[in-house]
Amino acid sequence: MVSKNKYHRFLPVILLALGLILMSVAVVWLVFIRADNNPDKDLDFIEGRIPFPEIPRISLQDAKAAYDLGSAIWVDVRSSSNYKESHIPGAISLPEDEISERLNELSTSDWIITYCT
């Protein structure tokens, strides 16, 4: 029979082994998350594999020109806290999760440019 003291001697080794296993799992998990955020996702836009292809996109140059001329309404679809941190001057804060309830605040006759970065 093994005494209690013998188990107590191995407890730090067991805890260290469990910690190493948990850290290994965390590293593997982070690697797979990083793989999901790969830079090749930008190729989806270039190659036409973008979500909601029926929504027209504009170039950065055209967006900047619209901003300079004041000919578009800018809608920031990030969270309110992100909007408060920084946003395009004059942009309307309309978080993505509120769009369906607040869509009537926008006029369909306006050129609406949404952004989230």
N, C-alpha and C positions, 0 to 999 in steps of 0.2 A: 504494500500500500504506500502511496506517495503522500508525504505530509503536506500540510497547508503551506509551510514555509517554502517548499520546493516550487509550488505554483506561484508564489509571490516573487520568487527569483526570476521566473520566466515572464512575468507580467510585462515588464518594460520591453522585452524583446517582441512579445506578441503585439503590444500596442504600436511599436515602431514598424513592424511588418504591416499591420493594418493601415497605418498612416501612409506608408509607401505605396500600398495597393490603391488607396483612395487618391493619392496624388497622381499615380499613373493613369487611373481612370479619368481624372480631370484633364490631364494633358491630352489624352487621346480624344476626349470630348471636344476640347478647344481646337484641336487640329481639324476635326471634322466640321466644326462650325466655320472655321477659317476657309475650309474648302468650299462651303456654301457661299461665301462672300468673295469668290474669286474675281479677278479683274476681267475675266472673259465674259462676265455678265454684260459689260459695256458693248460687247460684240452683238448681243441680242438686238440692241437698238440699231446698230449699223447694218446688220443683216436682215432687218425687218421682222425680227422675232420679238416684238414688244407687246406688252399687255394692252388691251383696248386699242387695237389698231384703227378703229373707226374715229378715234379722237385725233384731230390734227395736231401735229407738233410743229414748232417753229424753231428756227435756228437761234443761237445765242445772239447773233448779230441783229436779227429782226426783233428779238425781245428787247435788246438794248436800245434799238432805234425807237420802238414803241414807248419805252420808258422815257427816253430823251424828249420825245414829242408830246408825252402825256396822252397818247391816243389809245391807251388800254387800261383796263382795271386789273390791278395785281391782287391776287388772292393767295395768301399764305395758308396752306393746308396743314401746317405742322401744329403741334400742341400749343396751347396758349402760353405756356411757360417758355417754349422756344421762341415764340413770336416776341415775347417781352424782352428776351435777351438780345435779339437782333432781328431786323426785318427791312425790307425795301421801304424807303420812306413813302408813305401814302398807301401802302398795301393794306388790304382788309384781312383781318384774322378770321379764318373760317376753318377750324380744325376738321380734318377728314371725317371724324366720327360724328360731326354735327351737320355735315353738308345736306343730308336729306331733310332735316328739320328746318334749315335756314336757307335753302335754295331760293326761296322767294325774295330774299334780300338782294339778289342780283338781277340785273336786267338782261334779257336775252339779246337786246339790241346792242349791248356793249361788247367790245372785244375783251374777253376775260382770259387772262393768262394766269394759270395756277403755277405755284412752285412749292417745293418742299425741302430745299437745301439752302 
